Amino acid sequence: MRGSVKAIMLLPLLFVAACDGREESAIDNLANGANATQVENNVRAEAMAVMEPLNPPAPGTPGGLPDDRTPLEEGAIDPGSGQGAAQVVQGYFALLEEKRFEDAQDLWNPTGAIGQQDDAHFVARFRGFSEIHANIGAPTEPEGAAGSLYVSVPVQIYGRLAANGKPWYALRQAILRRVNDVPGSTAEQRRWHIESFGPYTPPTVDAADNAAQATQSVSPTDGMAAKR
């Protein structure tokens, strides 16, 4: 019975391969007693090989990150700086890539709606993707408001839809917040946490600064913590 179940699970993959006759060899292998799991893995690998490659838009083009050419910081990065906030976003998407969703959720504001969401609902946000990645752009400088600091980080998200394997691209903006370095604040409060993701909003640039803006660089990197 177990072999029959595996063969039934293999049928959707055979339909994917049907366009070029690969399903015939898979069925032959099953009929000749081949391991169903191995056959399924082989068909899946062959199907993935012919999928449209992921090719996110380049910086400075529609759908791409800003073409910011400011030299990147080298050496140790201050975790309380804007670059430190960008590293949190990078880590978030690295965890999503590895499907470590509970760890990813820990990087959200623990008192916010998403940070407090139950595991099942949080994971459900990503069920539409078979894989997910991101390129992270240069962060803004931290800005203060009511004892807190905020940073905006542009994010180019790209992945593959689980339903059909098609590439998916989106340009978004992450907002991160931390408590300012004030007496009585805890180390946890002084860490950057994700507040929200929304549509990307280009920064306002004065006409006199346009030339300088055109010569600035992005920091493309691949890159949501346990429930309290």
VENCORMO-V299491 format. One record per residue. N is the residue number from 1. RES is the residue in three letters. NEAR is the number of other ideal C-beta (glycine too) atoms within 12 Angstrom. Layout:
<<N	RES	NEAR> <N	RES	NEAR>>
This chain:
<<1	MET	7> <2	ARG	11> <3	GLY	18> <4	SER	12> <5	VAL	13> <6	LYS	20> <7	ALA	26> <8	ILE	16> <9	MET	20> <10	LEU	31> <11	LEU	22> <12	PRO	20> <13	LEU	30> <14	LEU	31> <15	PHE	16> <16	VAL	26> <17	ALA	29> <18	ALA	19> <19	CYS	13> <20	ASP	16> <21	GLY	13> <22	ARG	25> <23	GLU	25> <24	GLU	16> <25	SER	20> <26	ALA	34> <27	ILE	23> <28	ASP	15> <29	ASN	24> <30	LEU	29> <31	ALA	14> <32	ASN	12> <33	GLY	12> <34	ALA	22> <35	ASN	18> <36	ALA	28> <37	THR	20> <38	GLN	17> <39	VAL	32> <40	GLU	29> <41	ASN	20> <42	ASN	25> <43	VAL	35> <44	ARG	25> <45	ALA	18> <46	GLU	24> <47	ALA	28> <48	MET	20> <49	ALA	16> <50	VAL	16> <51	MET	21> <52	GLU	16> <53	PRO	13> <54	LEU	26> <55	ASN	18> <56	PRO	29> <57	PRO	22> <58	ALA	17> <59	PRO	26> <60	GLY	21> <61	THR	16> <62	PRO	14> <63	GLY	23> <64	GLY	26> <65	LEU	39> <66	PRO	37> <67	ASP	23> <68	ASP	30> <69	ARG	20> <70	THR	22> <71	PRO	12> <72	LEU	20> <73	GLU	18> <74	GLU	8> <75	GLY	7> <76	ALA	10> <77	ILE	20> <78	ASP	18> <79	PRO	22> <80	GLY	24> <81	SER	24> <82	GLY	33> <83	GLN	32> <84	GLY	27> <85	ALA	41> <86	ALA	42> <87	GLN	31> <88	VAL	41> <89	VAL	46> <90	GLN	34> <91	GLY	34> <92	TYR	42> <93	PHE	39> <94	ALA	24> <95	LEU	31> <96	LEU	35> <97	GLU	28> <98	GLU	19> <99	LYS	19> <100	ARG	23> <101	PHE	32> <102	GLU	24> <103	ASP	23> <104	ALA	36> <105	GLN	34> <106	ASP	29> <107	LEU	39> <108	TRP	38> <109	ASN	32> <110	PRO	24> <111	THR	16> <112	GLY	23> <113	ALA	16> <114	ILE	28> <115	GLY	26> <116	GLN	18> <117	GLN	25> <118	ASP	16> <119	ASP	20> <120	ALA	14> <121	HIS	16> <122	PHE	30> <123	VAL	21> <124	ALA	13> <125	ARG	21> <126	PHE	30> <127	ARG	16> <128	GLY	17> <129	PHE	31> <130	SER	24> <131	GLU	26> <132	ILE	36> <133	HIS	32> <134	ALA	41> <135	ASN	36> <136	ILE	40> <137	GLY	43> <138	ALA	34> <139	PRO	40> <140	THR	28> <141	GLU	18> <142	PRO	30> <143	GLU	20> <144	GLY	16> <145	ALA	15> <146	ALA	11> <147	GLY	17> <148	SER	24> <149	LEU	33> <150	TYR	30> <151	VAL	36> <152	SER	36> <153	VAL	49> <154	PRO	40> <155	VAL	47> <156	GLN	41> <157	ILE	39> <158	TYR	34> <159	GLY	27> <160	ARG	28> <161	LEU	21> <162	ALA	16> <163	ALA	13> <164	ASN	17> <165	GLY	24> <166	LYS	19> <167	PRO	24> <168	TRP	28> <169	TYR	29> <170	ALA	26> <171	LEU	30> <172	ARG	29> <173	GLN	31> <174	ALA	44> <175	ILE	35> <176	LEU	42> <177	ARG	35> <178	ARG	37> <179	VAL	27> <180	ASN	20> <181	ASP	21> <182	VAL	15> <183	PRO	10> <184	GLY	10> <185	SER	17> <186	THR	13> <187	ALA	11> <188	GLU	16> <189	GLN	23> <190	ARG	24> <191	ARG	28> <192	TRP	41> <193	HIS	36> <194	ILE	42> <195	GLU	32> <196	SER	24> <197	PHE	29> <198	GLY	17> <199	PRO	16> <200	TYR	24> <201	THR	16> <202	PRO	19> <203	PRO	21> <204	THR	10> <205	VAL	15> <206	ASP	10> <207	ALA	9> <208	ALA	8> <209	ASP	13> <210	ASN	13> <211	ALA	12> <212	ALA	14> <213	GLN	22> <214	ALA	16> <215	THR	14> <216	GLN	24> <217	SER	20> <218	VAL	29> <219	SER	34> <220	PRO	29> <221	THR	28> <222	ASP	27> <223	GLY	32> <224	MET	42> <225	ALA	29> <226	ALA	18> <227	LYS	20> <228	ARG	15>>
